[in-house]
């Protein structure tokens, strides 16, 4: 099995490379983010071990750029000690697993073998409703040929509505899936964000994709309005 290790700490990289090779892996090493991205894009690897703190291009950017380019090789990201935010961002940018430094080499190899057993994940399907498209993998959305500029919450709301296209969804459902099941703020926040979304998705294109079903909730028109 061929593994790409992207790590700028020379001693650690050499130790991991030797250990993995002793376990039967074939290992290439990149010492900075740009080289790691190039190797991952051009080479055929079964898995990638990717550090976050890298010169040139950090691990988050490498991971995100690979996913946006359609490369779905399993990625194990190395995060900082007690770095909960790093762990969350690693998964949000497309990593398949993470391991906190300092780590046990036994655990590293076990995690790698688990990723290899699962294989490369399938690219999430692009959601469509007429000429309205949303790509969950690259976190991009379009109306026709125009890319839409959406905040993270607006994107999450549009994605939820597109996954339920043609169905009526209540404010409660939207709050549970787009905000949080424990959200106890004003439910009118949904109306506010539906308004924001309409001003970006519908109004400039004289469309009515996001429909209000009075007394029930909202529905996204299957034809994109």
C-alpha atoms as an extended CHARMM CRD file, in Angstrom:
* protein
*
       225  EXT
         1         1  UNK       CA              0.0000000000        0.0000000000        0.0000000000  PROA      1               0.0000000000
         2         2  UNK       CA              1.3430000000        3.4100000000       -1.0010000000  PROA      2               0.0000000000
         3         3  UNK       CA              1.1530000000        6.2470000000        1.5180000000  PROA      3               0.0000000000
         4         4  UNK       CA              2.0020000000        9.9380000000        1.1780000000  PROA      4               0.0000000000
         5         5  UNK       CA              3.3140000000       11.5060000000        4.4050000000  PROA      5               0.0000000000
         6         6  UNK       CA              3.1860000000       15.3250000000        4.4620000000  PROA      6               0.0000000000
         7         7  UNK       CA              5.2250000000       16.4140000000        7.4910000000  PROA      7               0.0000000000
         8         8  UNK       CA              7.8240000000       19.1770000000        7.8540000000  PROA      8               0.0000000000
         9         9  UNK       CA              9.4440000000       17.9190000000       11.0920000000  PROA      9               0.0000000000
        10        10  UNK       CA             12.3280000000       15.9330000000        9.6050000000  PROA      10              0.0000000000
        11        11  UNK       CA             12.9570000000       13.6450000000       12.5790000000  PROA      11              0.0000000000
        12        12  UNK       CA              9.2960000000       12.7670000000       12.9590000000  PROA      12              0.0000000000
        13        13  UNK       CA              8.8520000000       12.2590000000        9.2250000000  PROA      13              0.0000000000
        14        14  UNK       CA             11.8510000000        9.9320000000        9.0500000000  PROA      14              0.0000000000
        15        15  UNK       CA             10.7050000000        7.9430000000       12.0930000000  PROA      15              0.0000000000
        16        16  UNK       CA              7.1690000000        7.5280000000       10.7150000000  PROA      16              0.0000000000
        17        17  UNK       CA              8.4730000000        6.6240000000        7.2670000000  PROA      17              0.0000000000
        18        18  UNK       CA             10.8030000000        3.9390000000        8.6570000000  PROA      18              0.0000000000
        19        19  UNK       CA              8.0590000000        2.5500000000       10.8810000000  PROA      19              0.0000000000
        20        20  UNK       CA              5.5050000000        2.3700000000        8.0750000000  PROA      20              0.0000000000
        21        21  UNK       CA              8.0040000000        0.7860000000        5.7080000000  PROA      21              0.0000000000
        22        22  UNK       CA              8.7330000000       -1.8530000000        8.3650000000  PROA      22              0.0000000000
        23        23  UNK       CA              4.9750000000       -2.5670000000        8.3750000000  PROA      23              0.0000000000
        24        24  UNK       CA              5.0110000000       -3.1300000000        4.6240000000  PROA      24              0.0000000000
        25        25  UNK       CA              3.8850000000        0.2960000000        3.3870000000  PROA      25              0.0000000000
        26        26  UNK       CA              5.5390000000        2.1490000000        0.5280000000  PROA      26              0.0000000000
        27        27  UNK       CA              6.0250000000        5.7460000000        1.7260000000  PROA      27              0.0000000000
        28        28  UNK       CA              6.7140000000        9.0460000000       -0.0670000000  PROA      28              0.0000000000
        29        29  UNK       CA              7.4670000000       12.1230000000        2.0430000000  PROA      29              0.0000000000
        30        30  UNK       CA              6.6640000000       15.7770000000        1.3110000000  PROA      30              0.0000000000
        31        31  UNK       CA              8.1100000000       18.4510000000        3.6030000000  PROA      31              0.0000000000
        32        32  UNK       CA              5.7350000000       21.3220000000        2.7890000000  PROA      32              0.0000000000
        33        33  UNK       CA              2.1070000000       21.8450000000        1.8710000000  PROA      33              0.0000000000
        34        34  UNK       CA              2.5990000000       22.8360000000       -1.7600000000  PROA      34              0.0000000000
        35        35  UNK       CA              4.7360000000       19.7950000000       -2.5200000000  PROA      35              0.0000000000
        36        36  UNK       CA              2.2810000000       17.6130000000       -0.6320000000  PROA      36              0.0000000000
        37        37  UNK       CA             -0.6330000000       18.9510000000       -2.6730000000  PROA      37              0.0000000000
        38        38  UNK       CA              1.2530000000       18.4250000000       -5.9420000000  PROA      38              0.0000000000
        39        39  UNK       CA              2.2700000000       14.8650000000       -5.0420000000  PROA      39              0.0000000000
        40        40  UNK       CA             -1.2360000000       13.9920000000       -3.8580000000  PROA      40              0.0000000000
        41        41  UNK       CA             -2.7100000000       15.4230000000       -7.0640000000  PROA      41              0.0000000000
        42        42  UNK       CA             -0.2710000000       13.6790000000       -9.4010000000  PROA      42              0.0000000000
        43        43  UNK       CA              0.4300000000       10.3870000000       -7.5930000000  PROA      43              0.0000000000
        44        44  UNK       CA             -1.7740000000        7.4120000000       -6.9230000000  PROA      44              0.0000000000
        45        45  UNK       CA             -1.7850000000        6.9430000000       -3.1690000000  PROA      45              0.0000000000
        46        46  UNK       CA             -3.9170000000        4.6310000000       -1.0720000000  PROA      46              0.0000000000
        47        47  UNK       CA             -3.8470000000        7.0430000000        1.8920000000  PROA      47              0.0000000000
        48        48  UNK       CA             -2.3930000000       10.3930000000        2.9610000000  PROA      48              0.0000000000
        49        49  UNK       CA             -1.0240000000       11.3010000000        6.4080000000  PROA      49              0.0000000000
        50        50  UNK       CA             -1.2290000000       15.0960000000        6.5670000000  PROA      50              0.0000000000
        51        51  UNK       CA              0.1020000000       17.4620000000        9.2390000000  PROA      51              0.0000000000
        52        52  UNK       CA             -1.6800000000       20.7690000000        9.8370000000  PROA      52              0.0000000000
        53        53  UNK       CA              1.2500000000       23.1190000000       10.5170000000  PROA      53              0.0000000000
        54        54  UNK       CA              3.1110000000       23.1090000000        7.2140000000  PROA      54              0.0000000000
        55        55  UNK       CA              5.1450000000       25.7700000000        5.3980000000  PROA      55              0.0000000000
        56        56  UNK       CA              3.7970000000       27.1410000000        2.1440000000  PROA      56              0.0000000000
        57        57  UNK       CA              0.2800000000       25.7740000000        2.4920000000  PROA      57              0.0000000000
        58        58  UNK       CA             -1.2230000000       24.4380000000        5.7170000000  PROA      58              0.0000000000
        59        59  UNK       CA             -2.8740000000       21.0400000000        6.0180000000  PROA      59              0.0000000000
        60        60  UNK       CA             -6.4100000000       22.4380000000        6.0700000000  PROA      60              0.0000000000
        61        61  UNK       CA             -5.8400000000       24.1840000000        2.7410000000  PROA      61              0.0000000000
        62        62  UNK       CA             -4.1940000000       21.1000000000        1.2370000000  PROA      62              0.0000000000
        63        63  UNK       CA             -7.1000000000       18.8940000000        2.2850000000  PROA      63              0.0000000000
        64        64  UNK       CA             -9.7540000000       21.3470000000        1.1170000000  PROA      64              0.0000000000
        65        65  UNK       CA             -8.0090000000       21.9250000000       -2.2370000000  PROA      65              0.0000000000
        66        66  UNK       CA             -7.7170000000       18.1960000000       -2.8720000000  PROA      66              0.0000000000
        67        67  UNK       CA            -11.4090000000       17.6360000000       -2.1970000000  PROA      67              0.0000000000
        68        68  UNK       CA            -12.4120000000       20.5960000000       -4.3670000000  PROA      68              0.0000000000
        69        69  UNK       CA            -10.2670000000       19.1630000000       -7.1780000000  PROA      69              0.0000000000
        70        70  UNK       CA            -12.0600000000       15.8220000000       -6.8990000000  PROA      70              0.0000000000
        71        71  UNK       CA             -9.2940000000       13.8090000000       -5.1850000000  PROA      71              0.0000000000
        72        72  UNK       CA            -10.8810000000       11.4620000000       -2.6350000000  PROA      72              0.0000000000
        73        73  UNK       CA             -7.8790000000        9.5400000000       -1.3070000000  PROA      73              0.0000000000
        74        74  UNK       CA             -8.4470000000        8.8520000000        2.4320000000  PROA      74              0.0000000000
        75        75  UNK       CA             -6.7130000000       11.4940000000        4.5890000000  PROA      75              0.0000000000
        76        76  UNK       CA             -5.5360000000       11.0310000000        8.1710000000  PROA      76              0.0000000000
        77        77  UNK       CA             -4.7560000000       14.4720000000        9.5850000000  PROA      77              0.0000000000
        78        78  UNK       CA             -2.3050000000       15.0540000000       12.4400000000  PROA      78              0.0000000000
        79        79  UNK       CA             -3.6940000000       17.6380000000       14.8730000000  PROA      79              0.0000000000
        80        80  UNK       CA             -2.3040000000       19.5560000000       17.8530000000  PROA      80              0.0000000000
        81        81  UNK       CA             -2.5450000000       18.2970000000       21.4290000000  PROA      81              0.0000000000
        82        82  UNK       CA             -5.9150000000       19.2640000000       22.9640000000  PROA      82              0.0000000000
        83        83  UNK       CA             -6.8180000000       20.8500000000       19.6180000000  PROA      83              0.0000000000
        84        84  UNK       CA            -10.5740000000       20.3140000000       19.5040000000  PROA      84              0.0000000000
        85        85  UNK       CA            -11.0010000000       23.1370000000       16.9990000000  PROA      85              0.0000000000
        86        86  UNK       CA             -8.2720000000       21.6070000000       14.8220000000  PROA      86              0.0000000000
        87        87  UNK       CA            -10.0420000000       18.2550000000       14.9530000000  PROA      87              0.0000000000
        88        88  UNK       CA            -13.3650000000       19.8000000000       13.9690000000  PROA      88              0.0000000000
        89        89  UNK       CA            -11.8260000000       21.8100000000       11.1340000000  PROA      89              0.0000000000
        90        90  UNK       CA             -9.9460000000       18.7400000000        9.8950000000  PROA      90              0.0000000000
        91        91  UNK       CA            -13.2130000000       16.8590000000        9.4430000000  PROA      91              0.0000000000
        92        92  UNK       CA            -15.0120000000       19.9100000000        8.0360000000  PROA      92              0.0000000000
        93        93  UNK       CA            -12.3730000000       20.3990000000        5.3330000000  PROA      93              0.0000000000
        94        94  UNK       CA            -12.6490000000       16.7910000000        4.1720000000  PROA      94              0.0000000000
        95        95  UNK       CA            -10.2960000000       14.6670000000        6.2930000000  PROA      95              0.0000000000
        96        96  UNK       CA            -11.4970000000       11.1310000000        7.0150000000  PROA      96              0.0000000000
        97        97  UNK       CA             -9.8420000000       10.7750000000       10.4210000000  PROA      97              0.0000000000
        98        98  UNK       CA             -7.4490000000       12.5920000000       12.7350000000  PROA      98              0.0000000000
        99        99  UNK       CA             -4.7540000000       11.7120000000       15.2280000000  PROA      99              0.0000000000
       100       100  UNK       CA             -3.5290000000       13.9970000000       17.9950000000  PROA      100             0.0000000000
       101       101  UNK       CA              0.2050000000       14.6530000000       18.4670000000  PROA      101             0.0000000000
       102       102  UNK       CA              2.0870000000       13.1230000000       20.1870000000  PROA      102             0.0000000000
       103       103  UNK       CA              0.6730000000        9.8290000000       18.9670000000  PROA      103             0.0000000000
       104       104  UNK       CA              1.3460000000        6.1270000000       19.3290000000  PROA      104             0.0000000000
       105       105  UNK       CA              2.8090000000        4.5830000000       16.2050000000  PROA      105             0.0000000000
       106       106  UNK       CA              0.7140000000        1.4760000000       16.8590000000  PROA      106             0.0000000000
       107       107  UNK       CA             -2.4330000000        3.6220000000       16.7800000000  PROA      107             0.0000000000
       108       108  UNK       CA             -1.2520000000        5.4240000000       13.6230000000  PROA      108             0.0000000000
       109       109  UNK       CA             -0.8420000000        2.1560000000       11.7130000000  PROA      109             0.0000000000
       110       110  UNK       CA             -4.1740000000        0.8510000000       13.0350000000  PROA      110             0.0000000000
       111       111  UNK       CA             -5.9600000000        4.0320000000       11.9090000000  PROA      111             0.0000000000
       112       112  UNK       CA             -4.2990000000        3.8260000000        8.5000000000  PROA      112             0.0000000000
       113       113  UNK       CA             -5.2930000000        0.1990000000        8.0220000000  PROA      113             0.0000000000
       114       114  UNK       CA             -8.8670000000        1.0710000000        8.9870000000  PROA      114             0.0000000000
       115       115  UNK       CA             -8.9350000000        3.8380000000        6.3620000000  PROA      115             0.0000000000
       116       116  UNK       CA             -7.5140000000        1.4960000000        3.7540000000  PROA      116             0.0000000000
       117       117  UNK       CA            -10.1640000000       -1.1050000000        4.4950000000  PROA      117             0.0000000000
       118       118  UNK       CA            -12.8690000000        1.5040000000        3.9380000000  PROA      118             0.0000000000
       119       119  UNK       CA            -11.2640000000        2.7640000000        0.7440000000  PROA      119             0.0000000000
       120       120  UNK       CA            -11.7710000000        6.1470000000       -0.8660000000  PROA      120             0.0000000000
       121       121  UNK       CA            -15.1350000000        7.7070000000        0.0320000000  PROA      121             0.0000000000
       122       122  UNK       CA            -17.6280000000        8.3940000000       -2.7330000000  PROA      122             0.0000000000
       123       123  UNK       CA            -17.8910000000       12.0160000000       -3.7360000000  PROA      123             0.0000000000
       124       124  UNK       CA            -21.1920000000       13.4290000000       -2.4160000000  PROA      124             0.0000000000
       125       125  UNK       CA            -23.7050000000       13.9860000000       -5.1990000000  PROA      125             0.0000000000
       126       126  UNK       CA            -24.3850000000       17.5080000000       -6.4400000000  PROA      126             0.0000000000
       127       127  UNK       CA            -27.9240000000       18.5410000000       -5.4400000000  PROA      127             0.0000000000
       128       128  UNK       CA            -30.0680000000       20.1460000000       -8.1420000000  PROA      128             0.0000000000
       129       129  UNK       CA            -33.4120000000       21.9160000000       -8.5050000000  PROA      129             0.0000000000
       130       130  UNK       CA            -33.7620000000       23.3260000000      -11.9840000000  PROA      130             0.0000000000
       131       131  UNK       CA            -30.7450000000       25.5580000000      -12.5900000000  PROA      131             0.0000000000
       132       132  UNK       CA            -30.0520000000       25.7610000000       -8.8490000000  PROA      132             0.0000000000
       133       133  UNK       CA            -27.1210000000       23.5110000000       -7.9200000000  PROA      133             0.0000000000
       134       134  UNK       CA            -25.3130000000       22.8360000000       -4.6480000000  PROA      134             0.0000000000
       135       135  UNK       CA            -22.1350000000       20.7800000000       -4.1840000000  PROA      135             0.0000000000
       136       136  UNK       CA            -21.7910000000       19.6250000000       -0.5370000000  PROA      136             0.0000000000
       137       137  UNK       CA            -18.2140000000       18.4550000000       -1.1370000000  PROA      137             0.0000000000
       138       138  UNK       CA            -16.7680000000       21.7380000000       -2.4110000000  PROA      138             0.0000000000
       139       139  UNK       CA            -19.2330000000       23.8420000000       -0.3790000000  PROA      139             0.0000000000
       140       140  UNK       CA            -20.2900000000       25.7890000000       -3.4790000000  PROA      140             0.0000000000
       141       141  UNK       CA            -23.6870000000       26.6640000000       -4.9340000000  PROA      141             0.0000000000
       142       142  UNK       CA            -24.7790000000       28.1340000000       -8.2590000000  PROA      142             0.0000000000
       143       143  UNK       CA            -27.8200000000       29.6700000000       -9.9110000000  PROA      143             0.0000000000
       144       144  UNK       CA            -27.2620000000       28.8810000000      -13.5860000000  PROA      144             0.0000000000
       145       145  UNK       CA            -23.6290000000       29.8310000000      -14.3000000000  PROA      145             0.0000000000
       146       146  UNK       CA            -23.4690000000       32.2780000000      -11.3690000000  PROA      146             0.0000000000
       147       147  UNK       CA            -21.7050000000       31.1480000000       -8.2100000000  PROA      147             0.0000000000
       148       148  UNK       CA            -23.6970000000       32.1800000000       -5.1390000000  PROA      148             0.0000000000
       149       149  UNK       CA            -21.9710000000       33.9480000000       -2.2520000000  PROA      149             0.0000000000
       150       150  UNK       CA            -23.4830000000       32.3120000000        0.8400000000  PROA      150             0.0000000000
       151       151  UNK       CA            -22.5620000000       32.3960000000        4.5120000000  PROA      151             0.0000000000
       152       152  UNK       CA            -22.0500000000       29.0460000000        6.2630000000  PROA      152             0.0000000000
       153       153  UNK       CA            -25.5510000000       29.2100000000        7.7890000000  PROA      153             0.0000000000
       154       154  UNK       CA            -27.1830000000       30.1990000000        4.5010000000  PROA      154             0.0000000000
       155       155  UNK       CA            -25.4040000000       27.3340000000        2.7560000000  PROA      155             0.0000000000
       156       156  UNK       CA            -26.5320000000       24.8710000000        5.4370000000  PROA      156             0.0000000000
       157       157  UNK       CA            -30.1390000000       26.0910000000        5.1370000000  PROA      157             0.0000000000
       158       158  UNK       CA            -30.1100000000       25.8040000000        1.3470000000  PROA      158             0.0000000000
       159       159  UNK       CA            -28.5500000000       22.3410000000        1.5200000000  PROA      159             0.0000000000
       160       160  UNK       CA            -31.2410000000       21.1540000000        3.9570000000  PROA      160             0.0000000000
       161       161  UNK       CA            -34.0390000000       22.4930000000        1.7620000000  PROA      161             0.0000000000
       162       162  UNK       CA            -32.4790000000       20.9370000000       -1.3540000000  PROA      162             0.0000000000
       163       163  UNK       CA            -32.1550000000       17.5620000000        0.3310000000  PROA      163             0.0000000000
       164       164  UNK       CA            -35.9040000000       17.8160000000        1.0690000000  PROA      164             0.0000000000
       165       165  UNK       CA            -36.7780000000       19.2700000000       -2.3500000000  PROA      165             0.0000000000
       166       166  UNK       CA            -40.5180000000       19.3290000000       -2.9660000000  PROA      166             0.0000000000
       167       167  UNK       CA            -41.2800000000       18.5250000000        0.6730000000  PROA      167             0.0000000000
       168       168  UNK       CA            -42.6600000000       20.9270000000        3.2560000000  PROA      168             0.0000000000
       169       169  UNK       CA            -40.3290000000       21.3510000000        6.2450000000  PROA      169             0.0000000000
       170       170  UNK       CA            -41.3790000000       23.0250000000        9.4860000000  PROA      170             0.0000000000
       171       171  UNK       CA            -39.4380000000       25.6570000000       11.4160000000  PROA      171             0.0000000000
       172       172  UNK       CA            -38.7840000000       23.0430000000       14.0950000000  PROA      172             0.0000000000
       173       173  UNK       CA            -37.2030000000       20.6510000000       11.5960000000  PROA      173             0.0000000000
       174       174  UNK       CA            -35.0620000000       23.4220000000       10.1740000000  PROA      174             0.0000000000
       175       175  UNK       CA            -33.9020000000       24.5360000000       13.6130000000  PROA      175             0.0000000000
       176       176  UNK       CA            -32.9870000000       20.9650000000       14.5770000000  PROA      176             0.0000000000
       177       177  UNK       CA            -30.9670000000       20.3020000000       11.4300000000  PROA      177             0.0000000000
       178       178  UNK       CA            -29.5160000000       23.6930000000       10.5100000000  PROA      178             0.0000000000
       179       179  UNK       CA            -29.0430000000       25.1630000000       13.9800000000  PROA      179             0.0000000000
       180       180  UNK       CA            -29.0500000000       22.6370000000       16.8290000000  PROA      180             0.0000000000
       181       181  UNK       CA            -31.5560000000       20.3050000000       18.5010000000  PROA      181             0.0000000000
       182       182  UNK       CA            -30.9150000000       22.1880000000       21.7470000000  PROA      182             0.0000000000
       183       183  UNK       CA            -31.4190000000       25.6510000000       20.2190000000  PROA      183             0.0000000000
       184       184  UNK       CA            -33.6950000000       27.6330000000       22.5290000000  PROA      184             0.0000000000
       185       185  UNK       CA            -33.6020000000       31.0400000000       20.8730000000  PROA      185             0.0000000000
       186       186  UNK       CA            -36.3020000000       32.7740000000       18.8450000000  PROA      186             0.0000000000
       187       187  UNK       CA            -37.6680000000       30.4640000000       16.1250000000  PROA      187             0.0000000000
       188       188  UNK       CA            -38.1640000000       33.5460000000       13.9410000000  PROA      188             0.0000000000
       189       189  UNK       CA            -34.4530000000       33.2500000000       13.1510000000  PROA      189             0.0000000000
       190       190  UNK       CA            -35.5690000000       30.7890000000       10.4620000000  PROA      190             0.0000000000
       191       191  UNK       CA            -37.6860000000       33.4630000000        8.7640000000  PROA      191             0.0000000000
       192       192  UNK       CA            -34.7690000000       35.8690000000        8.9180000000  PROA      192             0.0000000000
       193       193  UNK       CA            -32.4030000000       33.4420000000        7.1860000000  PROA      193             0.0000000000
       194       194  UNK       CA            -34.9980000000       32.3760000000        4.6360000000  PROA      194             0.0000000000
       195       195  UNK       CA            -35.2110000000       36.0870000000        3.7720000000  PROA      195             0.0000000000
       196       196  UNK       CA            -31.4290000000       36.3390000000        3.4500000000  PROA      196             0.0000000000
       197       197  UNK       CA            -31.3880000000       33.2740000000        1.2110000000  PROA      197             0.0000000000
       198       198  UNK       CA            -34.1950000000       34.5020000000       -1.0250000000  PROA      198             0.0000000000
       199       199  UNK       CA            -32.3360000000       37.7720000000       -1.6210000000  PROA      199             0.0000000000
       200       200  UNK       CA            -29.3890000000       35.7800000000       -2.9890000000  PROA      200             0.0000000000
       201       201  UNK       CA            -31.0330000000       32.7590000000       -4.6260000000  PROA      201             0.0000000000
       202       202  UNK       CA            -34.3650000000       34.0790000000       -5.9370000000  PROA      202             0.0000000000
       203       203  UNK       CA            -34.7310000000       37.8610000000       -6.0840000000  PROA      203             0.0000000000
       204       204  UNK       CA            -31.8140000000       38.6620000000       -8.4730000000  PROA      204             0.0000000000
       205       205  UNK       CA            -33.1110000000       35.9920000000      -10.8690000000  PROA      205             0.0000000000
       206       206  UNK       CA            -36.8380000000       36.7910000000      -10.5290000000  PROA      206             0.0000000000
       207       207  UNK       CA            -37.4490000000       33.2660000000       -9.2290000000  PROA      207             0.0000000000
       208       208  UNK       CA            -39.4930000000       31.7900000000       -6.3710000000  PROA      208             0.0000000000
       209       209  UNK       CA            -37.6470000000       28.6070000000       -5.4610000000  PROA      209             0.0000000000
       210       210  UNK       CA            -38.1230000000       28.9830000000       -1.6930000000  PROA      210             0.0000000000
       211       211  UNK       CA            -41.8480000000       28.8480000000       -1.0600000000  PROA      211             0.0000000000
       212       212  UNK       CA            -43.7360000000       29.6050000000        2.1600000000  PROA      212             0.0000000000
       213       213  UNK       CA            -46.4880000000       27.1650000000        3.0830000000  PROA      213             0.0000000000
       214       214  UNK       CA            -48.4930000000       29.2370000000        5.5300000000  PROA      214             0.0000000000
       215       215  UNK       CA            -48.9130000000       27.7260000000        8.9660000000  PROA      215             0.0000000000
       216       216  UNK       CA            -46.6530000000       24.7900000000        8.0620000000  PROA      216             0.0000000000
       217       217  UNK       CA            -43.1750000000       25.8130000000        6.9300000000  PROA      217             0.0000000000
       218       218  UNK       CA            -41.1040000000       26.0630000000        3.7590000000  PROA      218             0.0000000000
       219       219  UNK       CA            -40.6230000000       24.1010000000        0.5610000000  PROA      219             0.0000000000
       220       220  UNK       CA            -38.0250000000       24.2710000000       -2.2100000000  PROA      220             0.0000000000
       221       221  UNK       CA            -39.5930000000       24.0010000000       -5.6720000000  PROA      221             0.0000000000
       222       222  UNK       CA            -38.2380000000       20.9900000000       -7.6220000000  PROA      222             0.0000000000
       223       223  UNK       CA            -37.9210000000       23.1000000000      -10.7850000000  PROA      223             0.0000000000
       224       224  UNK       CA            -35.8840000000       25.7430000000       -8.9750000000  PROA      224             0.0000000000
       225       225  UNK       CA            -38.6800000000       28.2840000000       -9.1730000000  PROA      225             0.0000000000
